[in-house]
Amino acid sequence: MPDHDDTCAAEQRSRAAEPSSGGPGVNAVGPIDVAFTAPIGVTVKGDLWSCVEVPDSVALFGTGKAVKVVATVDGEPLTAGLMPTGAGGHMLSISAKLRKKLGKDLGDEVTVHLTERLT
């Protein structure tokens, strides 16, 4: 007979593999359609990072771990990993090269459209 810890771990793995019943199936790998506007700049451990925070991302993706996505930022295509913020959400890094191309800097707003979840 398995011990309690083995049973709990098996149940957690089983639940983690199930798609969310409360949303449009974003927890699964595949096409998604999520758009939002946010300022560039996320405070992480007291420092301002060149990122945008993804609203309600843990509920959206069903995890607090990194998630790889295909997206556009102000219409520019991007494939990137959404990183955990450390505060219970995810952030998308906006490189200096992309900011320059967009003519944007810290504090400026960008429109992000997540189109596919890869992991």
MOSUL-V622590 format. One record per helix or strand. SS is the DSSP state (helix for helix, strand for strand). FROM is the first residue (numbers start at 0). LEN is the number of residues. If there is no record, write none. Layout:
<<SS	FROM	LEN> <SS	FROM	LEN>>
This chain:
<<helix	3	14> <strand	29	10> <strand	41	3> <strand	46	3> <strand	50	4> <helix	56	5> <strand	66	7> <strand	75	9> <strand	89	4> <helix	95	7> <strand	108	9>>
